[in-house]
Amino acid sequence: MKIHELKSWAGEFYLIRNGEKRATLRVDDRSYKLGDILYLTEFNPQCPEYESPHSLRAQITHIQRCGEPPLDELPEGWVMLSVHLLPA
């Protein structure tokens, strides 16, 4: 199990935190594996120097890579990660 420290745009961050979003589309550049942990920190692209105190942990429960059905139209080099929010 590996921990991936990532930024998450504010809108997506709050949807994941509130349980309304259970998947995230990411560049497939980190060798994601089932069971890995995403440590997400809120990021505001309009103010990149803003250091948010908001973060969360989510475990990867499913991985969908480019070219795999049913999302075979997923762009090359991208991955869809299903996540389960972990307690703080």
Chimera marker file (.cmm) of the C-alpha trace (Angstrom):
<marker_set name="trace">
<marker id="1" x="0.000" y="0.000" z="0.000" r="1" g="1" b="0" radius="0.5"/>
<marker id="2" x="1.313" y="3.391" z="-1.026" r="1" g="1" b="0" radius="0.5"/>
<marker id="3" x="0.202" y="6.902" z="-0.030" r="1" g="1" b="0" radius="0.5"/>
<marker id="4" x="-0.166" y="9.377" z="-2.911" r="1" g="1" b="0" radius="0.5"/>
<marker id="5" x="-0.123" y="13.042" z="-1.863" r="1" g="1" b="0" radius="0.5"/>
<marker id="6" x="-2.201" y="14.978" z="-4.400" r="1" g="1" b="0" radius="0.5"/>
<marker id="7" x="-3.902" y="18.323" z="-4.856" r="1" g="1" b="0" radius="0.5"/>
<marker id="8" x="-7.640" y="18.401" z="-5.522" r="1" g="1" b="0" radius="0.5"/>
<marker id="9" x="-9.532" y="21.365" z="-6.901" r="1" g="1" b="0" radius="0.5"/>
<marker id="10" x="-11.861" y="22.800" z="-4.270" r="1" g="1" b="0" radius="0.5"/>
<marker id="11" x="-15.099" y="21.722" z="-6.007" r="1" g="1" b="0" radius="0.5"/>
<marker id="12" x="-14.015" y="18.099" z="-6.388" r="1" g="1" b="0" radius="0.5"/>
<marker id="13" x="-12.464" y="18.065" z="-2.908" r="1" g="1" b="0" radius="0.5"/>
<marker id="14" x="-15.742" y="19.006" z="-1.212" r="1" g="1" b="0" radius="0.5"/>
<marker id="15" x="-17.794" y="16.541" z="-3.284" r="1" g="1" b="0" radius="0.5"/>
<marker id="16" x="-15.459" y="13.698" z="-2.265" r="1" g="1" b="0" radius="0.5"/>
<marker id="17" x="-15.419" y="14.863" z="1.362" r="1" g="1" b="0" radius="0.5"/>
<marker id="18" x="-19.226" y="15.000" z="1.469" r="1" g="1" b="0" radius="0.5"/>
<marker id="19" x="-19.578" y="11.559" z="-0.138" r="1" g="1" b="0" radius="0.5"/>
<marker id="20" x="-21.265" y="12.943" z="-3.269" r="1" g="1" b="0" radius="0.5"/>
<marker id="21" x="-18.381" y="11.929" z="-5.541" r="1" g="1" b="0" radius="0.5"/>
<marker id="22" x="-16.775" y="8.512" z="-5.310" r="1" g="1" b="0" radius="0.5"/>
<marker id="23" x="-14.356" y="8.623" z="-8.247" r="1" g="1" b="0" radius="0.5"/>
<marker id="24" x="-11.644" y="10.910" z="-9.548" r="1" g="1" b="0" radius="0.5"/>
<marker id="25" x="-10.026" y="11.178" z="-12.974" r="1" g="1" b="0" radius="0.5"/>
<marker id="26" x="-6.244" y="11.472" z="-12.750" r="1" g="1" b="0" radius="0.5"/>
<marker id="27" x="-3.172" y="11.355" z="-14.941" r="1" g="1" b="0" radius="0.5"/>
<marker id="28" x="-1.873" y="7.778" z="-14.716" r="1" g="1" b="0" radius="0.5"/>
<marker id="29" x="1.649" y="8.722" z="-13.650" r="1" g="1" b="0" radius="0.5"/>
<marker id="30" x="1.910" y="7.167" z="-10.183" r="1" g="1" b="0" radius="0.5"/>
<marker id="31" x="1.426" y="3.381" z="-10.598" r="1" g="1" b="0" radius="0.5"/>
<marker id="32" x="-1.846" y="3.440" z="-8.653" r="1" g="1" b="0" radius="0.5"/>
<marker id="33" x="-2.834" y="0.089" z="-7.097" r="1" g="1" b="0" radius="0.5"/>
<marker id="34" x="-5.944" y="-1.182" z="-5.326" r="1" g="1" b="0" radius="0.5"/>
<marker id="35" x="-5.774" y="-0.360" z="-1.630" r="1" g="1" b="0" radius="0.5"/>
<marker id="36" x="-3.459" y="2.637" z="-2.098" r="1" g="1" b="0" radius="0.5"/>
<marker id="37" x="-4.359" y="5.783" z="-0.173" r="1" g="1" b="0" radius="0.5"/>
<marker id="38" x="-4.937" y="9.187" z="-1.755" r="1" g="1" b="0" radius="0.5"/>
<marker id="39" x="-4.042" y="12.027" z="0.582" r="1" g="1" b="0" radius="0.5"/>
<marker id="40" x="-5.913" y="14.915" z="-1.036" r="1" g="1" b="0" radius="0.5"/>
<marker id="41" x="-5.341" y="18.576" z="-0.178" r="1" g="1" b="0" radius="0.5"/>
<marker id="42" x="-7.776" y="21.231" z="-1.367" r="1" g="1" b="0" radius="0.5"/>
<marker id="43" x="-6.339" y="23.395" z="-4.163" r="1" g="1" b="0" radius="0.5"/>
<marker id="44" x="-7.644" y="26.678" z="-5.565" r="1" g="1" b="0" radius="0.5"/>
<marker id="45" x="-6.309" y="27.249" z="-9.123" r="1" g="1" b="0" radius="0.5"/>
<marker id="46" x="-7.206" y="30.981" z="-8.956" r="1" g="1" b="0" radius="0.5"/>
<marker id="47" x="-4.883" y="31.369" z="-5.977" r="1" g="1" b="0" radius="0.5"/>
<marker id="48" x="-2.116" y="28.718" z="-6.263" r="1" g="1" b="0" radius="0.5"/>
<marker id="49" x="-0.141" y="30.159" z="-3.329" r="1" g="1" b="0" radius="0.5"/>
<marker id="50" x="-3.136" y="29.548" z="-1.032" r="1" g="1" b="0" radius="0.5"/>
<marker id="51" x="-2.260" y="26.836" z="1.467" r="1" g="1" b="0" radius="0.5"/>
<marker id="52" x="-5.459" y="25.080" z="2.434" r="1" g="1" b="0" radius="0.5"/>
<marker id="53" x="-5.692" y="23.441" z="5.833" r="1" g="1" b="0" radius="0.5"/>
<marker id="54" x="-8.288" y="21.048" z="4.384" r="1" g="1" b="0" radius="0.5"/>
<marker id="55" x="-7.201" y="17.536" z="3.528" r="1" g="1" b="0" radius="0.5"/>
<marker id="56" x="-8.665" y="14.050" z="3.485" r="1" g="1" b="0" radius="0.5"/>
<marker id="57" x="-7.690" y="10.430" z="2.998" r="1" g="1" b="0" radius="0.5"/>
<marker id="58" x="-9.439" y="8.075" z="0.595" r="1" g="1" b="0" radius="0.5"/>
<marker id="59" x="-8.632" y="4.485" z="-0.315" r="1" g="1" b="0" radius="0.5"/>
<marker id="60" x="-8.631" y="3.296" z="-3.941" r="1" g="1" b="0" radius="0.5"/>
<marker id="61" x="-11.314" y="0.619" z="-4.355" r="1" g="1" b="0" radius="0.5"/>
<marker id="62" x="-11.380" y="0.271" z="-8.172" r="1" g="1" b="0" radius="0.5"/>
<marker id="63" x="-9.112" y="1.319" z="-11.026" r="1" g="1" b="0" radius="0.5"/>
<marker id="64" x="-10.209" y="1.907" z="-14.626" r="1" g="1" b="0" radius="0.5"/>
<marker id="65" x="-7.374" y="2.509" z="-17.069" r="1" g="1" b="0" radius="0.5"/>
<marker id="66" x="-7.407" y="3.782" z="-20.648" r="1" g="1" b="0" radius="0.5"/>
<marker id="67" x="-8.556" y="1.181" z="-23.184" r="1" g="1" b="0" radius="0.5"/>
<marker id="68" x="-10.376" y="-1.027" z="-20.650" r="1" g="1" b="0" radius="0.5"/>
<marker id="69" x="-14.130" y="-1.503" z="-21.058" r="1" g="1" b="0" radius="0.5"/>
<marker id="70" x="-16.546" y="0.016" z="-20.160" r="1" g="1" b="0" radius="0.5"/>
<marker id="71" x="-14.547" y="3.269" z="-20.317" r="1" g="1" b="0" radius="0.5"/>
<marker id="72" x="-12.497" y="2.379" z="-23.373" r="1" g="1" b="0" radius="0.5"/>
<marker id="73" x="-12.860" y="5.980" z="-24.585" r="1" g="1" b="0" radius="0.5"/>
<marker id="74" x="-10.813" y="7.211" z="-21.592" r="1" g="1" b="0" radius="0.5"/>
<marker id="75" x="-7.924" y="9.324" z="-22.955" r="1" g="1" b="0" radius="0.5"/>
<marker id="76" x="-4.485" y="7.744" z="-23.215" r="1" g="1" b="0" radius="0.5"/>
<marker id="77" x="-2.483" y="8.238" z="-20.019" r="1" g="1" b="0" radius="0.5"/>
<marker id="78" x="-5.497" y="8.803" z="-17.740" r="1" g="1" b="0" radius="0.5"/>
<marker id="79" x="-7.057" y="6.647" z="-15.027" r="1" g="1" b="0" radius="0.5"/>
<marker id="80" x="-10.413" y="6.698" z="-13.207" r="1" g="1" b="0" radius="0.5"/>
<marker id="81" x="-10.018" y="5.870" z="-9.513" r="1" g="1" b="0" radius="0.5"/>
<marker id="82" x="-12.994" y="4.834" z="-7.385" r="1" g="1" b="0" radius="0.5"/>
<marker id="83" x="-12.387" y="5.868" z="-3.788" r="1" g="1" b="0" radius="0.5"/>
<marker id="84" x="-13.754" y="5.249" z="-0.319" r="1" g="1" b="0" radius="0.5"/>
<marker id="85" x="-13.386" y="8.114" z="2.142" r="1" g="1" b="0" radius="0.5"/>
<marker id="86" x="-11.431" y="7.134" z="5.283" r="1" g="1" b="0" radius="0.5"/>
<marker id="87" x="-12.114" y="8.539" z="8.757" r="1" g="1" b="0" radius="0.5"/>
<marker id="88" x="-9.996" y="11.546" z="9.752" r="1" g="1" b="0" radius="0.5"/>
<link id1="1" id2="2" r="1" g="1" b="0" radius="0.2"/>
<link id1="2" id2="3" r="1" g="1" b="0" radius="0.2"/>
<link id1="3" id2="4" r="1" g="1" b="0" radius="0.2"/>
<link id1="4" id2="5" r="1" g="1" b="0" radius="0.2"/>
<link id1="5" id2="6" r="1" g="1" b="0" radius="0.2"/>
<link id1="6" id2="7" r="1" g="1" b="0" radius="0.2"/>
<link id1="7" id2="8" r="1" g="1" b="0" radius="0.2"/>
<link id1="8" id2="9" r="1" g="1" b="0" radius="0.2"/>
<link id1="9" id2="10" r="1" g="1" b="0" radius="0.2"/>
<link id1="10" id2="11" r="1" g="1" b="0" radius="0.2"/>
<link id1="11" id2="12" r="1" g="1" b="0" radius="0.2"/>
<link id1="12" id2="13" r="1" g="1" b="0" radius="0.2"/>
<link id1="13" id2="14" r="1" g="1" b="0" radius="0.2"/>
<link id1="14" id2="15" r="1" g="1" b="0" radius="0.2"/>
<link id1="15" id2="16" r="1" g="1" b="0" radius="0.2"/>
<link id1="16" id2="17" r="1" g="1" b="0" radius="0.2"/>
<link id1="17" id2="18" r="1" g="1" b="0" radius="0.2"/>
<link id1="18" id2="19" r="1" g="1" b="0" radius="0.2"/>
<link id1="19" id2="20" r="1" g="1" b="0" radius="0.2"/>
<link id1="20" id2="21" r="1" g="1" b="0" radius="0.2"/>
<link id1="21" id2="22" r="1" g="1" b="0" radius="0.2"/>
<link id1="22" id2="23" r="1" g="1" b="0" radius="0.2"/>
<link id1="23" id2="24" r="1" g="1" b="0" radius="0.2"/>
<link id1="24" id2="25" r="1" g="1" b="0" radius="0.2"/>
<link id1="25" id2="26" r="1" g="1" b="0" radius="0.2"/>
<link id1="26" id2="27" r="1" g="1" b="0" radius="0.2"/>
<link id1="27" id2="28" r="1" g="1" b="0" radius="0.2"/>
<link id1="28" id2="29" r="1" g="1" b="0" radius="0.2"/>
<link id1="29" id2="30" r="1" g="1" b="0" radius="0.2"/>
<link id1="30" id2="31" r="1" g="1" b="0" radius="0.2"/>
<link id1="31" id2="32" r="1" g="1" b="0" radius="0.2"/>
<link id1="32" id2="33" r="1" g="1" b="0" radius="0.2"/>
<link id1="33" id2="34" r="1" g="1" b="0" radius="0.2"/>
<link id1="34" id2="35" r="1" g="1" b="0" radius="0.2"/>
<link id1="35" id2="36" r="1" g="1" b="0" radius="0.2"/>
<link id1="36" id2="37" r="1" g="1" b="0" radius="0.2"/>
<link id1="37" id2="38" r="1" g="1" b="0" radius="0.2"/>
<link id1="38" id2="39" r="1" g="1" b="0" radius="0.2"/>
<link id1="39" id2="40" r="1" g="1" b="0" radius="0.2"/>
<link id1="40" id2="41" r="1" g="1" b="0" radius="0.2"/>
<link id1="41" id2="42" r="1" g="1" b="0" radius="0.2"/>
<link id1="42" id2="43" r="1" g="1" b="0" radius="0.2"/>
<link id1="43" id2="44" r="1" g="1" b="0" radius="0.2"/>
<link id1="44" id2="45" r="1" g="1" b="0" radius="0.2"/>
<link id1="45" id2="46" r="1" g="1" b="0" radius="0.2"/>
<link id1="46" id2="47" r="1" g="1" b="0" radius="0.2"/>
<link id1="47" id2="48" r="1" g="1" b="0" radius="0.2"/>
<link id1="48" id2="49" r="1" g="1" b="0" radius="0.2"/>
<link id1="49" id2="50" r="1" g="1" b="0" radius="0.2"/>
<link id1="50" id2="51" r="1" g="1" b="0" radius="0.2"/>
<link id1="51" id2="52" r="1" g="1" b="0" radius="0.2"/>
<link id1="52" id2="53" r="1" g="1" b="0" radius="0.2"/>
<link id1="53" id2="54" r="1" g="1" b="0" radius="0.2"/>
<link id1="54" id2="55" r="1" g="1" b="0" radius="0.2"/>
<link id1="55" id2="56" r="1" g="1" b="0" radius="0.2"/>
<link id1="56" id2="57" r="1" g="1" b="0" radius="0.2"/>
<link id1="57" id2="58" r="1" g="1" b="0" radius="0.2"/>
<link id1="58" id2="59" r="1" g="1" b="0" radius="0.2"/>
<link id1="59" id2="60" r="1" g="1" b="0" radius="0.2"/>
<link id1="60" id2="61" r="1" g="1" b="0" radius="0.2"/>
<link id1="61" id2="62" r="1" g="1" b="0" radius="0.2"/>
<link id1="62" id2="63" r="1" g="1" b="0" radius="0.2"/>
<link id1="63" id2="64" r="1" g="1" b="0" radius="0.2"/>
<link id1="64" id2="65" r="1" g="1" b="0" radius="0.2"/>
<link id1="65" id2="66" r="1" g="1" b="0" radius="0.2"/>
<link id1="66" id2="67" r="1" g="1" b="0" radius="0.2"/>
<link id1="67" id2="68" r="1" g="1" b="0" radius="0.2"/>
<link id1="68" id2="69" r="1" g="1" b="0" radius="0.2"/>
<link id1="69" id2="70" r="1" g="1" b="0" radius="0.2"/>
<link id1="70" id2="71" r="1" g="1" b="0" radius="0.2"/>
<link id1="71" id2="72" r="1" g="1" b="0" radius="0.2"/>
<link id1="72" id2="73" r="1" g="1" b="0" radius="0.2"/>
<link id1="73" id2="74" r="1" g="1" b="0" radius="0.2"/>
<link id1="74" id2="75" r="1" g="1" b="0" radius="0.2"/>
<link id1="75" id2="76" r="1" g="1" b="0" radius="0.2"/>
<link id1="76" id2="77" r="1" g="1" b="0" radius="0.2"/>
<link id1="77" id2="78" r="1" g="1" b="0" radius="0.2"/>
<link id1="78" id2="79" r="1" g="1" b="0" radius="0.2"/>
<link id1="79" id2="80" r="1" g="1" b="0" radius="0.2"/>
<link id1="80" id2="81" r="1" g="1" b="0" radius="0.2"/>
<link id1="81" id2="82" r="1" g="1" b="0" radius="0.2"/>
<link id1="82" id2="83" r="1" g="1" b="0" radius="0.2"/>
<link id1="83" id2="84" r="1" g="1" b="0" radius="0.2"/>
<link id1="84" id2="85" r="1" g="1" b="0" radius="0.2"/>
<link id1="85" id2="86" r="1" g="1" b="0" radius="0.2"/>
<link id1="86" id2="87" r="1" g="1" b="0" radius="0.2"/>
<link id1="87" id2="88" r="1" g="1" b="0" radius="0.2"/>
</marker_set>
